Amino acid sequence: MDRLLAEQPPAAQVLVVTGTAGVGKTSLALHWAHAVRERFPDGQLYANLRGYDPQEPVSSAQVLERFLRALAVPAAAIPTDPEALESTYRSMVAGRRMLILLDNASRAAQVRPLLPGAPGCLVVVTSRHRLSGLGVREGARHLTLDVLAEHDAVELLRAVTADYRSGDDPSELAQLARLCARLPLALRIAAERAASRPRMLLDGLIQDLRDESGLWDALSSEDEEESEAVRSVFAWSYRALPADSARLFRMLGLHPTGEFSTSAAAALLGSSIRHTRRSLDGLLATHMVEQTAPDRFRFHDLLRAYAIDQAKHEQEAEETERAIRRVVAWYLHTADAAQERTAPHEPRVRLARLEPDVEPGAFQGETEAMLWFETERDNLVAATRTATVIGLDEVAWQLPVVLRAFYMVRNPFQEWFATSRLGLAAARRCGDRHAQAELHESLGMAYTQSSRLDRAAEQYRTALELRRELGDPGGEALTLNGLGFLSLRQRRLLEARDAFTHARALFRSLDDAYWEPRAAVNLAEAHLDLEALAEAEPLIRFGLETFRDRADRWAEGNALCLLSRLQLGRAQADEAVASAQRAVDLAAELGSAVAEGHWLTQLGHAQRAADRPDGALVSYQRAAVLQRRLGDRSREALAWDGTGLAYLALGRAREAGEFHRSALAAHRDLGDHWQWAVSLCHLADALEHDEVPSVVRQYRQEALTLLDDFTDPSARRLREQLTSRLGGAV
């Protein structure tokens, strides 16, 4: 591996490390990656592809999403389409010097989407199979690990036992090494058992293992049944465990993934944390599980497979099913406790029953709860899938509904779609239409936030139909509120107004003091877009008064931003600047980059209207920088368009044109016809005195065509202005 890295230029960008299970592929790759980290100044990426896991392997889309997050791509900028994910990933790693470690791949198809598209990075793949296709198509090098040489195997045994045993005969150590097939995983387990029995002769331990193994055939790295190579060692160590640790070992095989916390292990056992921790200590001491972080443990995949097998043979089916039910329910109830901290105003679900001997997790605050969500993401997806497989349909739909509170903030779209679809199928099997409505609405949110607006509309409409059929006014109001936001994004302003109007009326009829003022302010935004200022003002004033009384500063800032828009519409530029500035100050106090970036753009509009183009330029550019960091291309483009207007007000038409072009390109890519048309108009105005008249005319004609789909007052006025500048009827 060192020689490969030293070659200039590198002979290959992909190295596949192969060998039998338990031979040390992952340990070698991680050790080497740590040793050479300085050779990769742009960092290292790691993913366990779980190609040999009993559950489904990790999808390339999930890995790409996580890699992009690790590369500091904001959630809003991470696409959901697999091809777009690959393209974004390759553009992010292009020109970088990085090491990418893809562990436990079972197929070349798992690996290919994760390969960089340009030189500079080295990809190390570990697999039990050669993945020959990577050599043919990607020019991958192959490194095959054999079992340890006998003297190395003996040295490993000596290293572990040295502080506990002395005088062991070298020939007996060699016999023990051969019985372990000279595989590091088996050797380590055997050595730990020998170290724990310092007064027992090694010959006695060897005889025990011989009795366990019977006829032993060491397997080659190509054998498809490599797990059998260490089965006898596992059994030998397992049968020596105390009863409590042995039961925990079996139970852990039933966990949805190979990684878990003490609390999840306790849920499997139906036991206390204290008792479970003692049993875990026994497994750690014998190397049957390993600890990866404080309160995080994991199985080697061979040991997990062995644990599953022991559970099948030594436990009643009823005991096994109850253990799986306990741990899946534990994830559900702990996720609900986390939701209570992170989104207390989101609708709550009446959860499936939790057994009295299982205690869900508790959280001190929002930060701790969000950290738990992040840490357990894989397990939460796997728990949803496990619930589906074993027929726990109630849990299978409740988990994704509870997880929505996390998903809507962090936008892990691959997981959001996967769990919601599983949950929707489970809700249909249950015949639970309330649950179906919740999941359609969740999918509507996911599609909206991932800019797949047509699919979002389908989900929201289905949810709304179900809510109405079920006579669920609270749910109907929430769905209408979501539909209103979707309609605003699509610039279907009358639809947005009607949705918010109906939502507000429903919230008011339910005496919902949290949501009713929010729906009122949302309705005010629709009125502002429709230039209905008189209708917007009382709604904004009502919202401001309510939010201030409740010290709801984020909602107050949003209402202030809308008040600034109202004041601009009434030519009250100085008042508009003051309102927007108060909103921006609130965002800074809250530490909300999302709010600050959005409200700074409104401040720029107000400053420009107040004939303060220098201040507007600063506000727009600050907004654009924040939106770039957040990955919101639409709002970034709005800030660049404002920057162009500020430059034009300063008499700098050339710079104005450059920024309008940047905004135009983004709006065109996003398919936002309204903002696309607006940017074309602004670009034409900036270039009117410098460009060939036919080019300016072309921009205006294109804008006029784009406006065909819009009938609101702003669109009509803009269309009239374009028609006039183009010389009359068009």
C-alpha positions in Angstrom: 0.0 0.0 0.0 2.9 2.3 0.8 4.5 1.5 -2.6 1.2 2.2 -4.4 1.0 5.6 -2.8 4.7 6.4 -3.6 4.2 5.8 -7.4 4.2 9.0 -9.4 1.8 9.2 -11.0 -0.2 6.7 -9.1 -0.7 3.5 -11.1 -4.3 3.2 -9.9 -6.9 5.3 -8.1 -8.6 2.3 -6.7 -7.2 -0.4 -4.4 -9.3 -3.5 -3.5 -8.2 -5.3 -0.4 -9.7 -8.8 -0.4 -9.5 -11.8 1.9 -11.6 -14.1 4.0 -13.8 -12.8 6.7 -11.9 -12.2 9.9 -8.5 -11.9 8.2 -8.1 -8.2 9.2 -9.0 -6.2 6.0 -10.8 -3.4 7.9 -8.1 -3.3 10.6 -5.4 -3.0 8.0 -7.1 -0.4 6.0 -8.0 1.8 9.0 -4.5 1.5 10.5 -2.9 2.4 7.2 -5.3 5.3 6.6 -4.4 6.7 10.0 -0.7 6.3 9.3 -0.8 8.2 5.9 -3.4 10.9 6.8 -0.8 13.6 6.2 -0.5 12.5 2.6 -4.1 13.5 2.0 -4.3 17.1 3.1 -8.0 17.5 2.0 -9.1 14.8 4.4 -10.5 11.2 4.4 -13.9 9.8 4.0 -15.1 6.5 5.4 -18.3 4.4 4.8 -19.2 0.9 6.0 -21.2 -0.4 3.0 -22.5 -3.4 5.1 -22.4 -5.6 2.1 -22.5 -8.8 4.2 -25.0 -7.5 6.8 -28.2 -9.6 7.4 -30.1 -6.3 6.7 -30.1 -4.6 3.3 -26.7 -3.1 2.4 -26.3 0.7 2.6 -27.3 2.3 -0.6 -24.9 4.4 -2.6 -27.3 7.3 -2.4 -27.2 7.2 1.4 -23.4 7.2 1.4 -23.2 10.0 -1.1 -25.6 12.2 1.0 -23.4 11.7 4.0 -20.2 12.3 2.1 -21.6 15.6 0.8 -22.5 16.6 4.4 -19.0 15.7 5.5 -17.7 17.9 2.7 -19.7 20.8 4.2 -22.4 20.8 1.5 -25.5 22.3 3.1 -28.5 20.0 3.3 -30.6 22.2 1.1 -27.9 21.9 -1.7 -27.8 18.1 -1.6 -29.9 16.7 -4.5 -32.1 13.7 -4.2 -31.8 12.3 -7.7 -29.0 9.5 -7.7 -27.3 10.9 -10.9 -27.3 14.4 -9.5 -25.9 13.1 -6.2 -23.0 11.4 -8.0 -22.4 14.6 -10.1 -22.4 16.8 -7.1 -20.1 14.5 -5.2 -17.6 14.2 -8.1 -17.5 18.0 -8.5 -16.8 18.4 -4.7 -13.9 16.0 -4.7 -12.4 17.1 -8.0 -9.0 18.7 -7.6 -8.8 17.5 -4.0 -6.3 15.0 -2.5 -8.4 12.7 -0.4 -8.4 9.1 0.8 -11.8 7.4 0.5 -12.2 4.1 2.4 -15.2 2.0 1.4 -15.5 -0.9 3.8 -17.3 -4.2 3.4 -18.4 -3.9 -0.2 -20.1 -7.0 -1.6 -20.5 -5.9 -5.3 -18.8 -3.6 -7.7 -22.1 -1.8 -8.2 -22.0 -0.6 -4.6 -18.7 1.0 -5.2 -18.9 2.6 -8.6 -21.2 5.6 -7.7 -18.7 6.5 -4.9 -15.6 6.7 -7.1 -14.3 10.2 -7.9 -14.4 11.2 -11.5 -11.0 12.9 -11.7 -7.4 12.0 -10.5 -6.2 13.1 -7.1 -8.0 10.8 -4.7 -7.2 7.2 -3.7 -10.1 4.8 -3.0 -9.5 1.8 -0.8 -12.2 -0.9 -0.9 -12.4 -3.9 1.4 -14.3 -6.9 0.4 -14.5 -10.7 0.8 -14.7 -10.9 -3.0 -12.3 -9.7 -5.7 -14.8 -7.4 -7.3 -13.0 -8.1 -10.6 -15.2 -5.7 -12.5 -13.4 -2.8 -10.8 -10.2 -4.1 -12.2 -11.6 -4.4 -15.7 -13.4 -1.1 -15.9 -11.7 1.2 -13.3 -8.2 -0.3 -13.5 -8.3 -1.2 -9.8 -5.3 -2.9 -8.2 -5.9 -5.9 -6.0 -4.3 -6.8 -2.7 -5.3 -10.2 -1.3 -4.7 -10.8 2.4 -3.9 -14.4 3.4 -4.2 -15.7 6.9 -1.2 -14.9 9.2 2.0 -16.9 8.8 2.3 -19.3 11.7 5.1 -17.4 13.5 3.0 -14.1 13.2 -0.1 -15.9 14.6 2.0 -17.2 17.5 3.3 -13.7 18.2 -0.2 -12.3 18.3 -1.2 -15.0 20.9 1.9 -14.1 22.9 1.2 -10.4 22.7 -2.3 -10.8 24.2 -1.4 -13.3 26.9 2.1 -12.1 27.9 0.9 -10.2 31.0 -1.2 -13.1 32.2 0.5 -16.4 31.3 4.1 -17.5 31.1 5.8 -20.7 30.1 3.4 -21.7 27.4 5.1 -24.1 25.0 5.7 -22.6 21.6 4.5 -25.8 19.9 1.2 -25.6 21.8 0.8 -22.0 20.8 1.4 -23.1 17.2 -1.3 -25.7 17.6 -3.8 -23.1 19.0 -2.9 -20.8 16.1 -3.7 -23.6 13.6 -7.0 -24.4 15.3 -7.9 -20.7 14.8 -7.0 -21.0 11.1 -4.4 -18.3 11.8 -7.2 -15.7 11.4 -6.7 -12.6 13.5 -10.3 -12.4 14.7 -10.3 -16.0 15.9 -6.8 -15.7 17.3 -7.7 -12.6 19.3 -10.8 -14.3 20.9 -8.8 -17.4 21.7 -6.0 -15.3 23.2 -8.4 -13.4 25.4 -9.8 -16.7 26.8 -6.4 -18.0 27.5 -5.4 -14.8 29.2 -8.6 -15.0 31.4 -7.5 -18.5 32.6 -3.8 -18.0 33.6 -3.7 -21.2 35.8 -5.2 -23.5 33.2 -2.7 -25.4 31.1 -2.7 -24.4 27.5 -2.9 -28.0 26.6 -6.3 -28.2 28.4 -7.6 -25.2 26.5 -6.4 -26.7 23.2 -8.2 -29.9 24.0 -11.4 -28.0 24.7 -11.2 -26.3 21.4 -10.4 -29.6 19.6 -13.5 -31.1 21.2 -15.5 -28.2 20.0 -14.2 -28.1 16.5 -13.9 -31.7 15.6 -12.4 -32.0 12.1 -10.9 -28.6 11.2 -10.2 -27.5 7.6 -8.6 -24.1 7.3 -10.4 -22.1 4.6 -8.8 -20.2 1.8 -9.7 -16.6 1.1 -11.9 -17.7 -1.8 -14.1 -20.0 0.2 -17.8 -18.9 0.2 -18.3 -20.4 3.7 -15.5 -18.5 5.5 -17.7 -17.9 8.6 -17.4 -21.6 9.4 -13.6 -21.2 9.7 -14.0 -19.5 13.1 -17.3 -21.0 14.2 -15.6 -23.4 16.5 -13.6 -20.6 18.1 -16.7 -18.6 18.6 -18.6 -21.6 20.1 -15.6 -22.3 22.4 -15.5 -18.8 23.7 -19.3 -18.4 23.8 -19.8 -21.5 26.0 -17.4 -20.1 28.5 -19.4 -16.9 29.0 -21.4 -16.3 32.1 -25.1 -17.0 31.5 -26.0 -13.3 31.5 -23.3 -12.3 29.0 -24.2 -15.3 26.8 -27.9 -14.3 26.7 -26.9 -10.7 25.9 -24.6 -11.9 23.1 -27.5 -13.9 21.6 -29.9 -11.0 22.0 -27.5 -8.5 20.4 -27.7 -10.6 17.2 -31.4 -9.5 17.0 -30.6 -5.8 17.0 -31.5 -4.1 13.7 -27.8 -3.3 12.9 -24.4 -4.4 14.2 -23.9 -1.1 16.1 -25.8 -0.2 19.3 -25.8 1.6 22.7 -26.1 0.2 26.2 -29.7 1.4 26.4 -30.7 -0.4 23.2 -29.0 -3.5 24.5 -31.0 -3.2 27.8 -34.2 -2.9 25.7 -33.3 -6.2 24.0 -32.7 -7.9 27.3 -35.7 -6.3 29.0 -33.2 -5.5 31.8 -31.7 -2.5 33.6 -28.9 -0.4 32.3 -26.7 -1.4 35.2 -27.2 -5.1 34.7 -26.7 -4.8 30.9 -23.5 -2.9 31.4 -22.1 -5.7 33.5 -23.0 -8.2 30.9 -21.5 -6.0 28.1 -18.2 -5.9 30.1 -18.0 -9.7 29.9 -18.4 -9.5 26.1 -15.8 -6.8 25.8 -13.3 -8.7 27.9 -13.6 -11.7 25.6 -13.4 -9.7 22.5 -16.9 -10.8 21.4 -17.9 -7.2 20.8 -15.8 -4.0 20.5 -16.3 -0.5 21.9 -16.0 2.2 19.3 -16.9 5.3 21.3 -18.4 6.2 24.7 -21.5 4.0 25.0 -21.2 2.8 21.4 -20.5 -0.9 20.6 -20.4 -3.0 17.5 -20.2 -6.6 16.3 -17.9 -8.0 13.7 -20.2 -9.3 11.0 -19.2 -12.9 11.5 -19.8 -12.7 15.3 -23.2 -11.1 14.6 -24.1 -13.9 12.2 -23.0 -16.4 14.9 -25.1 -14.6 17.6 -28.2 -14.7 15.3 -27.6 -18.4 14.8 -27.4 -19.0 18.6 -30.6 -17.1 19.1 -32.4 -19.3 16.6 -31.2 -22.5 18.3 -31.2 -21.7 22.0 -34.2 -19.4 22.3 -37.9 -19.9 22.0 -39.4 -18.1 19.0 -41.6 -16.2 21.4 -38.7 -14.9 23.4 -36.9 -13.8 20.2 -39.9 -12.0 18.9 -40.5 -10.2 22.2 -36.8 -9.0 22.3 -37.1 -7.5 18.8 -40.4 -5.9 19.7 -38.9 -4.4 22.8 -35.9 -2.8 21.0 -38.0 -1.5 18.1 -40.5 0.0 20.5 -37.5 1.5 22.5 -36.3 3.3 19.4 -39.9 4.6 18.7 -40.4 5.9 22.3 -36.9 7.4 22.5 -37.4 9.1 19.2 -40.7 10.5 20.6 -38.9 11.8 23.6 -36.3 13.5 21.3 -39.2 15.0 19.3 -40.6 16.5 22.5 -37.4 18.4 22.9 -36.8 19.4 19.3 -40.3 20.1 18.0 -42.7 20.3 20.9 -45.5 22.0 18.8 -45.5 19.3 16.1 -48.4 16.9 16.3 -47.7 13.9 18.6 -48.7 10.3 17.9 -50.3 8.0 20.4 -47.5 5.4 20.5 -47.6 1.6 20.5 -47.4 0.2 24.0 -44.0 -0.1 25.6 -43.3 -3.0 28.0 -42.9 -2.0 31.6 -39.4 -3.4 31.8 -38.2 -1.1 29.0 -37.2 2.5 29.7 -36.9 4.9 26.8 -34.2 7.5 26.6 -34.6 11.0 28.1 -33.0 14.2 27.0 -32.0 17.4 28.8 -32.5 19.7 25.9 -32.7 20.2 22.1 -29.0 19.8 21.5 -28.8 16.4 23.2 -31.9 15.2 21.4 -30.6 16.3 18.0 -27.2 14.6 18.7 -29.1 11.3 19.5 -31.0 11.6 16.2 -27.8 12.0 14.3 -26.0 9.2 16.1 -28.9 6.7 15.6 -29.8 7.5 12.0 -28.9 4.1 10.6 -30.5 2.3 13.5 -33.8 4.3 13.1 -34.0 3.4 9.4 -33.2 -0.2 10.2 -35.7 -0.3 13.1 -38.4 0.9 10.7 -37.5 -1.8 8.2 -37.3 -4.5 11.0 -40.8 -3.5 12.2 -42.1 -4.0 8.7 -40.4 -7.4 8.3 -41.8 -8.8 11.6 -45.3 -7.4 11.0 -45.2 -4.6 13.6 -47.0 -2.3 11.2 -48.2 0.1 13.9 -44.6 0.8 14.9 -43.5 0.9 11.2 -45.7 3.8 10.4 -45.3 5.6 13.8 -41.5 5.8 13.6 -41.3 7.8 10.3 -44.1 10.1 11.6 -42.1 10.8 14.7 -38.9 11.2 12.8 -40.4 13.9 10.6 -39.5 16.4 13.3 -35.8 15.6 12.8 -36.0 15.1 9.0 -37.7 18.5 8.4 -34.8 20.3 10.1 -31.8 18.3 8.8 -33.1 17.2 5.4 -31.6 13.7 5.2 -33.8 13.1 2.1 -32.7 9.5 1.4 -33.7 8.4 4.9 -36.8 10.6 4.9 -38.1 9.0 1.7 -37.2 5.5 2.6 -38.8 5.4 6.1 -41.9 7.3 4.9 -42.5 4.9 2.1 -42.1 2.0 4.4 -44.4 3.6 6.9 -47.0 4.4 4.3 -47.1 0.8 3.1 -47.5 -0.3 6.7 -50.3 2.2 7.3 -52.2 0.8 4.3 -51.8 -2.7 5.6 -53.2 -1.6 8.9 -56.1 0.2 7.1 -55.2 3.3 9.2 -56.2 6.3 7.1 -55.1 8.8 9.8 -51.6 7.3 9.6 -51.7 7.4 5.8 -52.6 11.1 5.9 -49.6 11.8 8.2 -47.2 10.0 5.9 -48.6 11.6 2.7 -48.1 15.0 4.4 -44.6 14.1 5.5 -43.7 13.1 1.9 -45.2 16.4 0.7 -42.8 18.2 3.0 -39.9 16.1 1.8 -40.6 16.7 -1.9 -41.2 20.4 -1.2 -37.9 20.8 0.6 -36.1 18.8 -2.0 -37.6 21.1 -4.8 -39.7 18.3 -6.4 -42.8 20.5 -6.3 -45.1 18.5 -8.6 -44.7 15.4 -6.6 -45.1 17.4 -3.4 -48.5 18.6 -4.7 -49.7 15.1 -5.3 -48.8 14.1 -1.7 -50.4 17.1 -0.1 -53.6 16.7 -2.1 -53.9 13.1 -1.1 -53.3 14.0 2.5 -55.9 16.8 2.4 -58.5 14.4 0.8 -57.9 11.9 3.6 -58.1 14.5 6.4 -61.4 15.7 5.1 -62.9 12.3 4.7 -61.8 11.5 8.3 -63.3 14.7 9.7 -59.9 15.8 11.1 -59.9 19.6 11.1 -56.6 20.0 12.9 -54.8 17.8 10.5 -56.6 19.5 7.6 -55.4 22.9 8.8 -51.8 21.7 8.9 -52.0 20.2 5.4 -53.6 23.4 4.0 -50.8 25.4 5.6 -48.2 23.1 3.8 -50.1 23.4 0.6 -50.1 27.2 1.0 -46.3 27.3 1.2 -46.0 25.0 -1.8 -48.4 27.3 -3.8 -46.3 30.3 -2.8 -43.2 28.6 -4.2 -45.0 27.8 -7.4 -46.4 31.4 -7.5 -50.0 30.1 -7.5 -50.9 33.1 -5.4 -54.7 32.7 -5.3 -54.3 29.1 -4.4 -51.9 30.0 -1.6 -54.3 32.7 -0.3 -57.2 30.3 -0.3 -55.2 27.6 1.5 -53.9 29.9 4.2 -57.4 31.5 4.7 -59.0 28.1 5.2 -56.1 26.9 7.5 -56.4 30.0 9.6 -60.2 29.6 10.0 -59.8 26.0 11.1 -57.0 26.8 13.6 -59.3 29.6 15.0 -62.2 27.2 15.3 -60.0 24.8 17.3 -58.8 27.7 19.5 -55.2 26.8 18.4 -53.2 29.7 19.8 -49.9 28.5 18.4 -50.8 27.9 14.8 -53.6 30.4 14.2 -51.3 33.5 14.3 -48.8 31.7 12.1 -51.4 31.0 9.5 -52.5 34.6 9.7 -49.0 35.8 8.9 -48.6 33.3 6.1 -51.9 34.6 4.7 -50.4 38.1 4.9 -47.5 37.0 2.8 -49.9 35.7 0.1 -51.7 39.1 0.2 -48.4 41.0 -0.2 -47.5 38.9 -3.3 -51.0 39.8 -4.6 -50.4 43.5 -3.8 -53.4 43.5 -1.5 -51.8 45.7 1.2 -54.9 46.6 3.1 -55.7 42.9 3.6 -52.2 42.1 4.7 -51.7 44.8 7.3 -54.1 43.7 10.1 -52.8 40.1 9.8 -49.2 41.3 10.2 -50.1 43.5 13.2 -52.0 40.7 14.8 -49.1 38.3 14.3 -46.6 40.8 15.7 -48.6 41.5 18.8 -49.1 37.8 19.5 -45.5 36.8 18.9 -44.1 39.7 21.1 -46.5 38.8 23.9 -45.2 35.2 23.8 -41.5 36.1 23.2 -41.6 34.1 20.0 -38.7 35.9 18.4 -38.3 33.9 15.3 -41.9 34.4 14.4 -41.7 38.1 15.3 -38.7 38.5 13.0 -40.6 36.9 10.1 -43.6 39.2 10.8 -41.2 42.3 10.9 -39.8 41.3 7.5 -43.4 41.2 6.1 -44.1 44.5 7.7 -41.1 45.9 5.9 -42.5 44.7 2.6 -45.9 46.3 3.4 -44.2 49.6 4.2 -42.3 49.5 0.9 -45.5 48.9 -0.9 -46.8 52.2 0.7 -43.6 54.1 -0.2 -42.6 54.3 3.4 -39.0 53.5 2.7 -37.4 54.7 6.0 -39.9 52.8 8.1 -39.3 49.7 5.9 -35.6 49.9 6.6 -36.2 50.1 10.4 -38.5 47.1 10.4 -36.2 45.0 8.3 -33.2 46.0 10.5 -35.0 44.9 13.6 -35.7 41.6 11.9 -32.0 41.1 11.0 -31.0 42.1 14.6 -33.4 39.4 15.9 -31.9 36.8 13.6 -28.4 37.7 14.8 -29.6 37.3 18.5 -31.1 33.9 17.6 -28.0 32.8 15.8 -30.2 31.8 12.9 -28.3 32.0 9.6 -31.4 30.9 7.7 -33.4 33.8 9.0 -30.6 36.3 8.8 -29.8 35.4 5.1 -33.5 35.7 4.2 -34.2 39.0 6.1 -31.0 40.7 4.9 -32.3 40.5 1.4 -35.5 42.4 2.5 -33.2 44.9 4.2 -31.4 45.5 1.0 -34.7 46.1 -0.9 -35.7 48.7 1.8 -32.3 50.4 1.7 -32.3 50.7 -2.0 -35.8 52.2 -1.9 -34.6 54.7 0.7 -31.8 55.8 -1.7 -29.1 54.0 0.3 -27.5 51.9 -2.4 -24.2 51.5 -0.6 -25.9 50.0 2.4 -28.1 47.9 0.2 -25.0 46.5 -1.6 -23.6 45.4 1.8 -26.9 43.7 2.8 -27.4 41.9 -0.4 -23.8 40.6 -0.5 -24.0 39.4 3.2 -27.2 37.6 2.3 -25.7 36.0 -0.7 -22.7 34.7 1.3 -25.0 33.2 4.0 -27.2 31.6 1.4 -24.2 30.1 -0.4 -23.2 28.5 3.0 -26.7 27.3 3.5 -27.0 25.9 0.0 -30.2 27.7 -0.9 -29.6 28.5 -4.5 -32.9 30.2 -5.0 -32.4 32.7 -2.2 -28.8 33.2 -3.1 -29.9 34.1 -6.7 -32.4 36.6 -5.2 -29.6 38.2 -3.3 -27.4 38.4 -6.4 -30.3 40.0 -8.4 -30.6 42.6 -5.6 -26.8 43.2 -5.8 -27.2 43.9 -9.5 -30.0 46.5 -8.7 -27.8 48.2 -6.1 -24.9 48.4 -8.6 -27.2 49.9 -11.2 -28.4 52.5 -8.6 -24.7 53.4 -8.1 -24.3 53.9 -11.9 -22.2 50.8 -12.3 -24.1 49.0 -15.1 -21.4 46.6 -16.0 -21.1 45.1 -12.5 -24.9 45.1 -12.4 -25.1 43.0 -15.5 -22.6 40.4 -14.1 -24.7 39.8 -11.0 -28.0 39.7 -12.9 -26.5 37.0 -15.2 -25.5 34.9 -12.2 -29.0 35.2 -10.8 -30.5 34.4 -14.2 -28.4 31.2 -14.5 -29.5 30.0 -11.1 -33.2 30.7 -11.7 -33.1 29.0 -15.1 -31.4 25.9 -13.6 -34.1 25.8 -10.9 -36.9 26.1 -13.4 -38.3 29.2 -11.5 -40.1 30.9 -14.4 -41.2 33.9 -12.4 -37.7 34.9 -11.0 -36.2 33.9 -14.3 -38.4 36.5 -16.1 -37.7 39.1 -13.4 -33.9 38.6 -13.7 -34.2 38.9 -17.5 -35.9 42.2 -17.1 -33.3 43.5 -14.7 -30.5 42.3 -17.0 -32.0 44.1 -20.0 -32.3 47.3 -18.0 -28.6 47.1 -16.9 -27.4 46.4 -20.4 -29.7 48.9 -22.2 -27.0 51.4 -23.0 -24.0 49.1 -23.6 -25.4 46.1 -25.5 -26.6 45.7 -29.0 -30.3 46.7 -29.0 -31.3 43.3 -30.5 -29.8 41.5 -27.6 -31.7 43.6 -25.0 -34.9 43.1 -27.0 -34.3 39.3 -27.1 -34.1 39.3 -23.3 -37.3 41.2 -22.9 -39.1 39.0 -25.4 -38.0 35.9 -23.5 -39.2 37.4 -20.3 -42.6 38.2 -21.8 -42.9 34.6 -22.9 -42.1 33.3 -19.5 -44.8 35.5 -17.9 -47.6 33.8 -19.9 -48.4 31.5 -17.0 -48.8 34.3 -14.4 -51.9 36.5 -14.0 -51.3 38.2 -10.6 -51.0 42.0 -10.4 -47.2 42.1 -10.4 -47.1 39.9 -13.4 -49.6 42.0 -15.3 -47.7 45.2 -14.5 -44.4 43.7 -15.6 -46.0 42.4 -18.8 -47.3 45.9 -19.6 -43.9 47.4 -19.0 -42.2 44.9 -21.3 -44.8 45.4 -24.0 -44.3 49.2 -23.8 -40.5 48.9 -24.1 -40.8 46.5 -27.0 -42.8 49.1 -28.8 -46.5 48.1 -28.3 -48.3 44.9 -29.1 -46.3 41.8 -29.2 
